[in-house]
Amino acid sequence: MSTQKYPVAIIGSGNIGTDLMIKVLRTDGPLEMAAMVGIDPGSDGLARAKRLGVATSSAGVDGLLAMPEFNDIRLVFDATSASAHVHHWNRLRDRGVRVLDLTPAAVGPFCVPVVNLDAHIDAPNLNMVTCGGQATIPIVAAVSEAAPVSYAEIVSSISAKSAGPGTRANLDEFIETTATALREVGGAQRSKTVIILNPADPPVLMRNTVYCLVDGECDHAAITAAVEAMVGRVRQYVPGYELRQAVQFETFDVDAPLCIPETGKFTGTRITAMLQVTGAAHHLPAYAGNLDIMTSAALATAERLAEHSTTTIRAAT
Ligand SMILES: NC(=O)c1ccc[n+]([C@@H]2O[C@H](COP(=O)([O-])OP(=O)(O)OC[C@H]3O[C@@H](n4cnc5c(N)ncnc54)[C@H](O)[C@@H]3O)[C@@H](O)[C@H]2O)c1
């Protein structure tokens, strides 16, 4: 469908903001990269934006509001930190722009595009959860389609080199927001999140392990098919997203239950999916799939919002 141009701005010129800017510039879609905003005039991200012909400000959200380009901007991505996002939202909420929050601030509803974007298509502020959430919640949602998930636990491992100061300041928010979204969007009754910043050199690729517990027996073929179909849907916007091996099933019966410290003895099925995300190497090298899964999810969401806005305008005229 042809869509009018949809000018966007990014606040936060670090790892996530720079990777997203490159994607917007390289994608032949409705989004038009109108402004990049930071707080550090000497930052590499702002310098790169200038070199690429993008208007910049180093005066934060107030600098963005004062830019002549602001009047045309339809959507603002926030790639700063959870605490800064609360301030940004207060400054932007009455200014007629949509806001896509790439921090784990969780001000707006959670959005995992393959699972629930349509439910929040008109929300003024959408939260993109976390990189670990974007990689694992689709899998939990797929298992939930086939069987009730009483518990989901995910372990995300990313290279320490790909976690900027903004990410490091937000590790508690990462854990809390991901665990909440595993329940609210993934459908798990209980959840736990673990993140590892791995300092290994050469850097490791982003890996995610997803465990789902289902009480009693379940249909292995239906769950495998649902997970594989979901991986295919995520790959449409993150080509480097893949299952590392077949989905695994382990059964625990009364004679040999699984002992869980918080809840005691579990009998049923543990489903394990192991995922790897190879990045597109737009800003950092391919090991940083964690950048790619977040910025690709945000890009896909913004493109859908742009398309929706054109449809809404057409329907109103
Ligand atoms: N790195 C990842 O893998 C990853 C993945 C998904 C989400 N996130 C989230 O994205 C956010 C950014 O992470 P990052 O790794 O890019 O961090 P980063 O430190 O590399 O980038 C943050 C940038 O925001 C700028 N900034 C901070 N406060 C600002 C403000 N008030 N106004 C304008 N600019 C401001 C900083 O100067 C910096 O350039 C964090 O909330 C993080 O949790 C990170």
The ligand as an SDF file (V2000), in Angstrom:
LIG
                    3D

 44 48  0  0  0  0  0  0  0  0999 V2000
   21.7330   -1.8970   24.0470 N   0  0  0  0  0  0  0  0  0  0  0  0
   20.7470   -2.7710   23.9510 C   0  0  0  0  0  0  0  0  0  0  0  0
   20.9470   -3.9370   23.6440 O   0  0  0  0  0  0  0  0  0  0  0  0
   19.3290   -2.3470   24.1980 C   0  0  0  0  0  0  0  0  0  0  0  0
   18.3120   -3.1060   23.6170 C   0  0  0  0  0  0  0  0  0  0  0  0
   16.9930   -2.7340   23.8230 C   0  0  0  0  0  0  0  0  0  0  0  0
   16.6970   -1.6320   24.5880 C   0  0  0  0  0  0  0  0  0  0  0  0
   17.7000   -0.9150   25.1570 N   0  0  0  0  0  0  0  0  0  0  0  0
   17.3440    0.2630   25.9650 C   0  0  0  0  0  0  0  0  0  0  0  0
   17.6080    1.4110   25.1610 O   0  0  0  0  0  0  0  0  0  0  0  0
   18.0530    2.4920   25.9900 C   0  0  0  0  0  0  0  0  0  0  0  0
   19.3950    2.9940   25.4400 C   0  0  0  0  0  0  0  0  0  0  0  0
   20.3570    1.9490   25.5220 O   0  0  0  0  0  0  0  0  0  0  0  0
   21.7840    2.1030   24.7870 P   0  0  0  0  0  0  0  0  0  0  0  0
   22.4770    0.8050   24.9280 O   0  0  0  0  0  0  0  0  0  0  0  0
   21.5660    2.6880   23.4410 O   0  0  0  0  0  0  0  0  0  0  0  0
   22.4510    3.1800   25.7410 O   0  0  0  0  0  0  0  0  0  0  0  0
   23.4900    4.3630   25.3380 P   0  0  0  0  0  0  0  0  0  0  0  0
   24.0290    4.8370   26.6380 O   0  0  0  0  0  0  0  0  0  0  0  0
   24.4270    3.8680   24.2890 O   0  0  0  0  0  0  0  0  0  0  0  0
   22.5610    5.4680   24.6670 O   0  0  0  0  0  0  0  0  0  0  0  0
   21.7130    6.3410   25.3770 C   0  0  0  0  0  0  0  0  0  0  0  0
   21.8670    7.7300   24.7440 C   0  0  0  0  0  0  0  0  0  0  0  0
   20.8580    8.5800   25.2660 O   0  0  0  0  0  0  0  0  0  0  0  0
   21.4400    9.8440   25.5460 C   0  0  0  0  0  0  0  0  0  0  0  0
   20.6080   10.4820   26.5570 N   0  0  0  0  0  0  0  0  0  0  0  0
   20.5140   10.1770   27.8760 C   0  0  0  0  0  0  0  0  0  0  0  0
   19.6040   10.9770   28.4630 N   0  0  0  0  0  0  0  0  0  0  0  0
   19.1080   11.8140   27.4990 C   0  0  0  0  0  0  0  0  0  0  0  0
   18.1410   12.8350   27.4730 C   0  0  0  0  0  0  0  0  0  0  0  0
   17.4970   13.2200   28.5840 N   0  0  0  0  0  0  0  0  0  0  0  0
   17.8800   13.4580   26.2890 N   0  0  0  0  0  0  0  0  0  0  0  0
   18.5220   13.0990   25.1510 C   0  0  0  0  0  0  0  0  0  0  0  0
   19.4720   12.1170   25.1270 N   0  0  0  0  0  0  0  0  0  0  0  0
   19.7540   11.4820   26.2800 C   0  0  0  0  0  0  0  0  0  0  0  0
   22.8530    9.5290   26.0180 C   0  0  0  0  0  0  0  0  0  0  0  0
   23.7010   10.6680   25.8910 O   0  0  0  0  0  0  0  0  0  0  0  0
   23.2070    8.3940   25.0530 C   0  0  0  0  0  0  0  0  0  0  0  0
   23.7370    8.9110   23.8340 O   0  0  0  0  0  0  0  0  0  0  0  0
   18.1050    1.9350   27.4260 C   0  0  0  0  0  0  0  0  0  0  0  0
   16.9330    2.2750   28.1180 O   0  0  0  0  0  0  0  0  0  0  0  0
   18.1680    0.4340   27.2130 C   0  0  0  0  0  0  0  0  0  0  0  0
   17.6030   -0.2870   28.2970 O   0  0  0  0  0  0  0  0  0  0  0  0
   18.9990   -1.2340   24.9460 C   0  0  0  0  0  0  0  0  0  0  0  0
  1  2  1  0
  2  3  2  0
  2  4  1  0
  4  5  1  0
  4 44  2  0
  5  6  2  0
  6  7  1  0
  7  8  2  0
  8  9  1  0
  8 44  1  0
  9 10  1  0
  9 42  1  0
 10 11  1  0
 11 12  1  0
 11 40  1  0
 12 13  1  0
 13 14  1  0
 14 15  2  0
 14 16  1  0
 14 17  1  0
 17 18  1  0
 18 19  2  0
 18 20  1  0
 18 21  1  0
 21 22  1  0
 22 23  1  0
 23 24  1  0
 23 38  1  0
 24 25  1  0
 25 26  1  0
 25 36  1  0
 26 27  1  0
 26 35  1  0
 27 28  2  0
 28 29  1  0
 29 30  1  0
 29 35  2  0
 30 31  1  0
 30 32  2  0
 32 33  1  0
 33 34  2  0
 34 35  1  0
 36 37  1  0
 36 38  1  0
 38 39  1  0
 40 41  1  0
 40 42  1  0
 42 43  1  0
M  CHG  2   8   1  16  -1
M  END
$$$$
